[in-house]
Amino acid sequence: MDRRAFIRLVAAAASTTAAARFQTRSGLPALRVVTRYAPSAVPGMPGPYPGRVVSVRSDRCVDVSTGAANDDVVREMIARGMRTLTGADTTAAAWRRFFDPSDVVGIKVNCGGYPYVVSAYEIVAEVVRQLTSAGVPLSQIYLYERFQNQLDEVNYAPHLPDGVRIVAAEHANRNVDNSGYDPATYLEADFFGEDDTRSNMMRLVSERLTKIINIPNVKDHGATGVTGCLKNIAYGSFSNVARTHQRGKSHTYSAVGTLAAMEPLRSRTVLQIMDGLRGVWHGGPFARTKRYVFYPRRILFGTDPVAIDRLLLDVIDEKRRAEGAISIWDRSSASLKVDDSRARDADPNVNIIIREPGHVEYASTLGLGVYDLARITVQDVTV
């Protein structure tokens, strides 16, 4: 058996095992993983700290009246978070646990919540500063997102030193330019009878990067329930993923985790830093109005995306409950107005798709992390 066939067999076996544990769910689509990459000895997800999350909070990190973040406080939050996560005596030593000068590092940001909730400039800039302190040259640091038009809107460049490369795979969500994607690394699935049944990994991820830092936001999502670590790294690193949710139905339940578990993305994503300075409790993944913006004023650190996202499910659901909105777990037809985004944006008790927050637990069956709250350790730090 050749190496590629073996990898496909392993991926298929993992998917079969996951499906067997979720026999109560019917109609899951057939997913076929194609990759030439083998997993590393210790894959980045869940990494060296499975089931462990460090939550750093500060009431001083964001002025809720203006939405402005405090650079110095954010810098201290990141330093404390990294030291607590790793047990290192110094911040520099904490970063060196993950990175060395030979690494080519990708920073996966989230720009979809522009203008109010995107991966914060202050967090991204501090991550770059710490990478360079660890000896990673600026020319080996890539900030990336799928769409150039979103990167242009957020405009990270003025906040970063010259030399950091800011890269997108395509101009916008049009599926017309595939040059930024790897034709040999993809997930194949027919969700709704679409013509293009492949989602290809970004070439940057498969061919260039050696390590990835994932910086998602605390956000609601109309198809997955939340946009957290898993969805940000999965849907932000592959083409043609919007096809998984439409006409009131979402196939994100199994698709998100399957994409995140694909190699080499899984092995190279070594650090999760969830930006919870600001958040979105409804209408996500977008933030077109301040109506649904809130301020958790925390940053979560870990290597386990499932554990962080498990906590995120409760953060979003508790906020929605406090606002009198339906749960992200609501599956009633009474709340559904298919593909009516205006109705959804006007009323937090409207769904346009039946959400699939269960995608987080499904991802745990693929070995991506710990879902059971009883097995998740949260270390709280206040700055």
KEVO-399651 format. One line per field, with one value per residue (C-alpha): x, y, z; residue in three letters; residue number from 1. Coordinates in pm, 1 decimal. Layout:
<palos>
east: [X	...]
north: [Y	...]
up: [Z	...]
r: [ALA	...]
k: [NUM	...]
</palos>
This chain:
<palos>
east: [0.0	146.2	180.2	-105.2	-346.8	-250.5	-321.1	-661.6	-738.7	-647.8	-866.1	-1157.1	-1123.5	-1129.5	-1442.7	-1609.5	-1531.2	-1673.6	-1988.9	-2034.3	-2029.8	-2295.1	-2550.9	-2837.9	-2751.5	-2873.7	-2802.1	-2436.9	-2269.5	-1992.5	-1659.9	-1343.2	-1007.5	-722.7	-377.2	-16.6	91.9	145.3	73.6	362.7	464.8	281.1	11.4	-44.8	-409.4	-471.3	-100.9	88.0	-196.2	-514.6	-810.7	-628.0	-735.3	-592.7	-845.7	-694.4	-938.1	-896.6	-1160.7	-902.3	-833.6	-1121.3	-1306.8	-1662.7	-1786.9	-1555.5	-1456.1	-1088.5	-836.7	-548.3	-217.3	-24.8	-294.1	-334.3	42.6	42.9	-256.9	-70.6	245.6	57.9	-142.3	158.4	357.2	64.2	-4.3	354.5	477.1	776.6	954.8	970.1	750.1	1033.5	1082.6	709.4	713.8	1030.0	838.5	653.9	875.7	1238.5	1418.4	1380.1	999.3	779.6	480.6	127.9	-108.5	-467.0	-678.2	-1052.8	-1167.1	-1532.2	-1659.6	-1545.7	-1578.4	-1643.2	-1511.3	-1200.3	-878.3	-759.4	-473.6	-322.4	-318.8	-185.7	87.7	199.3	209.3	436.5	657.4	696.4	772.5	1052.9	1181.2	1196.4	1419.0	1165.2	1254.2	980.4	1009.3	903.0	584.2	264.5	-65.6	-335.8	-704.7	-889.8	-1015.6	-809.3	-1107.3	-1151.8	-783.6	-802.3	-1095.4	-928.9	-587.5	-341.2	-32.2	-9.9	-9.6	272.7	644.0	754.4	843.9	543.7	370.9	-6.2	-152.5	-494.0	-584.0	-838.9	-984.5	-1333.1	-1575.8	-1636.2	-1463.9	-1317.5	-946.2	-806.7	-436.6	-402.2	-520.8	-346.4	-507.5	-369.1	-498.2	-874.8	-1197.7	-1443.7	-1813.5	-2144.4	-2360.0	-2641.3	-2569.0	-2322.2	-2102.2	-1774.1	-1754.5	-1401.0	-1266.2	-892.3	-641.1	-456.5	-114.7	36.9	-74.2	20.1	337.1	498.2	414.0	571.4	366.8	30.2	-114.5	-494.6	-654.3	-1034.4	-1293.8	-1576.0	-1857.3	-2197.7	-2254.8	-2581.6	-2481.8	-2238.9	-2363.6	-2025.1	-1723.4	-1438.1	-1100.9	-1225.1	-1425.8	-1171.9	-884.8	-1092.0	-1313.2	-1043.4	-787.6	-994.1	-1178.0	-1545.1	-1677.6	-1987.0	-2154.5	-2186.9	-2475.9	-2773.4	-3150.4	-3198.6	-2968.9	-2611.0	-2361.1	-2106.5	-2166.8	-1913.8	-1742.5	-1576.1	-1390.2	-1301.8	-1136.6	-954.0	-823.1	-675.7	-301.1	-88.4	-326.5	-380.4	-11.7	98.3	-163.3	24.2	-126.9	-479.3	-525.5	-894.8	-957.2	-1240.6	-1177.4	-1496.7	-1761.6	-2074.9	-2375.1	-2606.1	-2584.3	-2239.4	-1996.7	-2050.9	-2065.4	-2237.8	-2412.0	-2310.8	-2646.4	-2505.3	-2153.6	-2053.5	-1731.1	-1615.0	-1278.3	-1074.2	-822.6	-816.1	-494.2	-436.7	-337.2	-670.0	-928.1	-1212.0	-1168.7	-1168.0	-1467.9	-1655.3	-1622.6	-1720.5	-2049.8	-2151.0	-2025.3	-2239.7	-2542.2	-2537.3	-2514.9	-2804.9	-3008.6	-2936.4	-3057.3	-3377.5	-3270.2	-3318.3	-3040.0	-2778.6	-2905.7	-3259.9	-3373.0	-3741.8	-3901.5	-4084.1	-3760.0	-3653.3	-3684.7	-3478.7	-3200.9	-3374.5	-3071.3	-3261.7	-3510.2	-3225.1	-3033.4	-3343.9	-3454.4	-3226.2	-3505.9	-3478.6	-3256.4	-3189.6	-3030.0	-3062.9	-2739.0	-2492.4	-2305.8	-2256.9	-1968.0	-1744.2	-1821.7	-1792.0	-1443.4	-1345.8	-1418.9	-1157.9	-894.8	-880.2	-936.3	-1139.9	-1513.1	-1621.9	-1633.9	-1542.1	-1209.5	-1133.6	-915.0	-954.0	-692.2	-827.4	-587.5	-680.6	-468.6]
north: [0.0	339.3	626.7	835.4	544.1	469.3	827.2	817.2	491.2	637.4	942.7	723.9	507.6	814.5	940.9	600.3	584.7	931.1	844.8	528.0	728.7	962.8	710.7	935.0	1171.2	1065.5	1203.4	1287.0	1344.5	1120.6	1300.9	1198.7	1336.6	1352.4	1456.9	1359.4	1475.1	1248.2	1368.6	1483.3	1277.3	1526.3	1704.3	2068.9	1995.8	1906.9	1961.6	1934.0	2073.0	1877.4	1978.8	2278.3	2641.0	2959.2	3243.4	3587.3	3864.5	4236.8	4502.3	4751.6	4587.2	4755.1	5081.3	4960.9	5313.3	5353.9	4994.2	5093.1	4842.4	4925.3	4817.7	4784.5	4580.2	4348.9	4296.4	4198.1	3967.4	3782.2	3757.4	3618.4	3381.2	3231.9	3193.0	3028.5	2793.0	2673.6	2711.4	2906.4	3154.4	3423.9	3532.6	3477.4	3121.7	3056.6	3152.5	2951.1	2639.1	2668.0	2859.7	2888.0	3091.3	2820.7	2832.0	2988.3	3101.3	3172.3	3385.0	3296.4	3602.6	3650.3	3948.8	3852.1	4062.2	4393.2	4669.1	4592.3	4244.2	4117.3	3965.0	4267.2	4477.0	4484.4	4105.3	4043.9	4305.8	4157.8	3807.3	3933.5	4110.7	3793.5	3583.6	3818.3	3810.3	3431.7	3483.2	3430.8	3672.9	3910.5	3764.6	3427.7	3559.6	3542.7	3692.4	3520.8	3507.3	3361.1	3684.3	3985.2	4220.0	4141.6	4194.7	4526.7	4638.1	4551.1	4679.7	4527.8	4666.5	5002.0	4812.7	4573.7	4614.4	4620.9	4276.5	4081.4	3920.8	3964.7	3698.6	3592.6	3297.4	3480.2	3825.4	3752.3	3465.4	3403.0	3066.3	3194.1	3206.7	2879.8	2959.5	3015.5	2662.9	2326.0	2100.0	1786.5	1852.0	1864.4	1743.6	1602.3	1597.4	1656.9	1855.2	1999.5	1873.0	2154.4	2147.5	2193.2	1922.5	1995.6	2224.5	2271.8	2374.7	2702.5	2655.7	2877.1	2629.4	2309.8	2421.1	2701.7	2728.9	2513.1	2649.1	2827.8	3047.4	3062.5	3390.3	3354.3	3575.4	3514.5	3504.4	3362.3	3191.7	3130.6	2787.6	2642.4	2808.5	2968.1	3077.4	2964.6	2799.0	2508.6	2702.2	2983.4	2749.6	2509.2	2735.0	3001.1	2766.7	2598.0	2705.1	2657.0	2604.6	2826.2	2546.6	2343.8	2553.5	2679.3	2634.9	2619.4	2319.7	2301.6	2023.2	2199.7	1938.6	1701.2	1927.2	2169.2	1904.7	1701.7	2003.1	2100.3	1743.4	1735.1	1726.3	1928.0	2183.8	1976.6	1919.3	2274.9	2460.5	2469.5	2758.2	2890.4	3247.0	3332.7	3706.9	3772.6	4143.2	4199.0	3953.0	3903.7	3728.8	3731.8	3783.5	3626.9	3568.1	3930.2	4242.8	4497.0	4663.2	4739.6	4605.4	4254.9	4345.5	4271.0	4279.6	3956.6	4132.4	3814.4	3618.7	3238.8	3042.2	2676.6	2417.2	2231.6	2395.5	2171.8	2262.3	2636.4	2607.0	2402.6	2698.2	2935.3	2751.7	2837.3	3197.9	3268.4	3074.9	3241.9	3585.5	3503.6	3381.6	3706.3	3899.3	3693.8	3522.7	3160.1	2914.1	2827.1	2470.1	2563.0	2339.0	2435.1	2514.7	2804.2	3003.2	2929.6	3179.8	3016.6	3235.4	3554.3	3735.5	4062.2	3894.4	3724.9	4050.2	4228.0	3959.2	3742.7	3486.5	3406.0	3140.3	3129.5	2784.6	2514.5	2565.3	2286.8	2365.7	1989.8	2032.3	2091.8	1754.7	1584.2	1731.7	1571.5	1227.5	1300.1	1340.2	1719.5	1779.7	1737.1	1816.0	1686.0	1980.6	1748.1	1682.4	2044.7	2244.2	2621.8	2841.0	3189.8	3483.5	3845.5	4136.4]
up: [0.0	-99.1	149.1	10.5	13.8	374.0	479.8	310.7	487.4	826.2	760.0	650.3	961.0	1185.5	1012.4	1043.4	1415.7	1467.2	1277.3	1482.9	1805.5	1668.7	1549.1	1659.8	1374.6	1034.3	691.1	746.3	409.4	282.0	326.8	144.4	257.1	5.8	126.5	66.6	413.0	712.5	1067.0	1282.0	1584.3	1809.2	1605.0	1688.5	1769.3	2049.2	2114.2	2443.6	2658.5	2578.4	2789.6	2934.7	2889.2	3038.3	3062.3	3119.9	3204.8	3260.3	3309.5	3179.9	2842.5	2655.7	2708.5	2652.6	2584.7	2284.9	2203.4	2212.0	2349.8	2582.5	2424.9	2749.9	2922.0	2622.9	2614.0	2981.2	2930.1	2654.9	2861.6	3162.4	2947.0	2773.8	3094.7	3271.1	2980.8	2950.4	3308.3	3177.8	3403.5	3135.2	2846.6	2600.0	2722.1	2685.6	2318.9	2256.4	2367.5	2035.7	1791.5	1683.3	1415.4	1150.5	1160.4	895.8	1098.5	982.1	1190.0	1101.6	1175.9	1149.5	946.2	894.9	1186.4	1040.0	1149.9	1516.6	1596.2	1416.1	1546.4	1744.4	1608.7	1956.6	1989.1	1639.1	1679.6	2012.1	1864.9	1587.6	1842.7	2047.0	1739.9	1641.2	2000.5	1964.1	1659.1	1379.9	1097.4	984.0	634.5	779.0	939.9	735.1	844.4	642.7	563.7	266.9	113.0	9.1	22.8	393.9	466.7	281.5	497.4	826.0	708.8	953.7	777.0	962.9	1293.7	1201.4	1127.8	765.8	643.6	774.0	477.2	454.0	227.2	93.6	-125.3	-342.4	-390.0	-256.5	-206.1	-573.5	-633.3	-960.3	-878.4	-746.0	-783.4	-408.3	-331.1	-340.9	-605.7	-438.8	-85.6	-47.6	107.8	-142.0	-55.8	-231.0	12.0	-200.5	-550.5	-616.8	-928.7	-740.9	-475.6	-353.6	-83.9	-132.8	130.9	85.2	-76.2	191.5	457.8	277.6	100.9	298.3	668.3	939.0	1232.9	1265.2	1539.4	1533.2	1653.4	1638.5	1805.8	2050.1	1797.1	1729.5	1393.6	1212.2	1079.1	1334.3	1652.6	1717.8	1518.3	1736.6	1700.8	1490.8	1237.8	1204.4	1122.2	911.1	703.6	688.7	531.8	257.8	-54.1	-134.2	217.8	215.4	17.6	340.4	473.4	277.6	230.5	606.5	653.5	776.9	710.4	929.5	1200.9	1045.9	791.1	1035.4	1232.8	926.7	764.5	1084.7	1118.7	769.2	735.3	735.9	890.7	1203.5	1274.8	1200.0	1408.0	1737.7	1934.6	1993.2	2117.1	2128.9	2116.1	2359.6	2404.4	2208.0	2094.3	1884.2	2039.6	1736.7	1361.3	1344.1	1192.2	1093.5	1309.9	1092.6	1386.0	1745.0	1860.9	1905.7	2015.5	2374.3	2576.2	2745.6	2803.1	2812.3	2605.7	2605.9	2551.8	2472.8	2217.7	2229.9	1999.6	2115.6	2483.1	2407.8	2177.3	2437.7	2673.5	2391.9	2337.3	2693.4	2672.3	2366.3	2488.5	2830.3	2670.3	2438.2	2734.6	2919.7	2615.1	2589.8	2267.5	2168.1	2237.1	1977.8	2030.9	1919.2	1630.1	1611.3	1277.7	1446.1	1468.0	1107.6	824.1	552.0	410.7	530.9	666.8	714.3	946.3	1134.1	1174.8	1303.0	1547.7	1766.0	1790.1	1419.5	1263.3	890.1	915.7	1179.8	1370.9	1444.0	1768.6	1795.4	1551.3	1853.8	2009.6	1671.5	1632.5	1961.7	1814.2	1548.3	1818.7	1798.5	2167.9	2484.0	2488.3	2829.8	3071.4	3357.2	3183.1	3093.4	3333.6	3322.0	3488.6	3551.6	3557.9	3627.5	3507.5]
r: [MET	ASP	ARG	ARG	ALA	PHE	ILE	ARG	LEU	VAL	ALA	ALA	ALA	ALA	SER	THR	THR	ALA	ALA	ALA	ARG	PHE	GLN	THR	ARG	SER	GLY	LEU	PRO	ALA	LEU	ARG	VAL	VAL	THR	ARG	TYR	ALA	PRO	SER	ALA	VAL	PRO	GLY	MET	PRO	GLY	PRO	TYR	PRO	GLY	ARG	VAL	VAL	SER	VAL	ARG	SER	ASP	ARG	CYS	VAL	ASP	VAL	SER	THR	GLY	ALA	ALA	ASN	ASP	ASP	VAL	VAL	ARG	GLU	MET	ILE	ALA	ARG	GLY	MET	ARG	THR	LEU	THR	GLY	ALA	ASP	THR	THR	ALA	ALA	ALA	TRP	ARG	ARG	PHE	PHE	ASP	PRO	SER	ASP	VAL	VAL	GLY	ILE	LYS	VAL	ASN	CYS	GLY	GLY	TYR	PRO	TYR	VAL	VAL	SER	ALA	TYR	GLU	ILE	VAL	ALA	GLU	VAL	VAL	ARG	GLN	LEU	THR	SER	ALA	GLY	VAL	PRO	LEU	SER	GLN	ILE	TYR	LEU	TYR	GLU	ARG	PHE	GLN	ASN	GLN	LEU	ASP	GLU	VAL	ASN	TYR	ALA	PRO	HIS	LEU	PRO	ASP	GLY	VAL	ARG	ILE	VAL	ALA	ALA	GLU	HIS	ALA	ASN	ARG	ASN	VAL	ASP	ASN	SER	GLY	TYR	ASP	PRO	ALA	THR	TYR	LEU	GLU	ALA	ASP	PHE	PHE	GLY	GLU	ASP	ASP	THR	ARG	SER	ASN	MET	MET	ARG	LEU	VAL	SER	GLU	ARG	LEU	THR	LYS	ILE	ILE	ASN	ILE	PRO	ASN	VAL	LYS	ASP	HIS	GLY	ALA	THR	GLY	VAL	THR	GLY	CYS	LEU	LYS	ASN	ILE	ALA	TYR	GLY	SER	PHE	SER	ASN	VAL	ALA	ARG	THR	HIS	GLN	ARG	GLY	LYS	SER	HIS	THR	TYR	SER	ALA	VAL	GLY	THR	LEU	ALA	ALA	MET	GLU	PRO	LEU	ARG	SER	ARG	THR	VAL	LEU	GLN	ILE	MET	ASP	GLY	LEU	ARG	GLY	VAL	TRP	HIS	GLY	GLY	PRO	PHE	ALA	ARG	THR	LYS	ARG	TYR	VAL	PHE	TYR	PRO	ARG	ARG	ILE	LEU	PHE	GLY	THR	ASP	PRO	VAL	ALA	ILE	ASP	ARG	LEU	LEU	LEU	ASP	VAL	ILE	ASP	GLU	LYS	ARG	ARG	ALA	GLU	GLY	ALA	ILE	SER	ILE	TRP	ASP	ARG	SER	SER	ALA	SER	LEU	LYS	VAL	ASP	ASP	SER	ARG	ALA	ARG	ASP	ALA	ASP	PRO	ASN	VAL	ASN	ILE	ILE	ILE	ARG	GLU	PRO	GLY	HIS	VAL	GLU	TYR	ALA	SER	THR	LEU	GLY	LEU	GLY	VAL	TYR	ASP	LEU	ALA	ARG	ILE	THR	VAL	GLN	ASP	VAL	THR	VAL]
k: [1	2	3	4	5	6	7	8	9	10	11	12	13	14	15	16	17	18	19	20	21	22	23	24	25	26	27	28	29	30	31	32	33	34	35	36	37	38	39	40	41	42	43	44	45	46	47	48	49	50	51	52	53	54	55	56	57	58	59	60	61	62	63	64	65	66	67	68	69	70	71	72	73	74	75	76	77	78	79	80	81	82	83	84	85	86	87	88	89	90	91	92	93	94	95	96	97	98	99	100	101	102	103	104	105	106	107	108	109	110	111	112	113	114	115	116	117	118	119	120	121	122	123	124	125	126	127	128	129	130	131	132	133	134	135	136	137	138	139	140	141	142	143	144	145	146	147	148	149	150	151	152	153	154	155	156	157	158	159	160	161	162	163	164	165	166	167	168	169	170	171	172	173	174	175	176	177	178	179	180	181	182	183	184	185	186	187	188	189	190	191	192	193	194	195	196	197	198	199	200	201	202	203	204	205	206	207	208	209	210	211	212	213	214	215	216	217	218	219	220	221	222	223	224	225	226	227	228	229	230	231	232	233	234	235	236	237	238	239	240	241	242	243	244	245	246	247	248	249	250	251	252	253	254	255	256	257	258	259	260	261	262	263	264	265	266	267	268	269	270	271	272	273	274	275	276	277	278	279	280	281	282	283	284	285	286	287	288	289	290	291	292	293	294	295	296	297	298	299	300	301	302	303	304	305	306	307	308	309	310	311	312	313	314	315	316	317	318	319	320	321	322	323	324	325	326	327	328	329	330	331	332	333	334	335	336	337	338	339	340	341	342	343	344	345	346	347	348	349	350	351	352	353	354	355	356	357	358	359	360	361	362	363	364	365	366	367	368	369	370	371	372	373	374	375	376	377	378	379	380	381	382	383]
</palos>
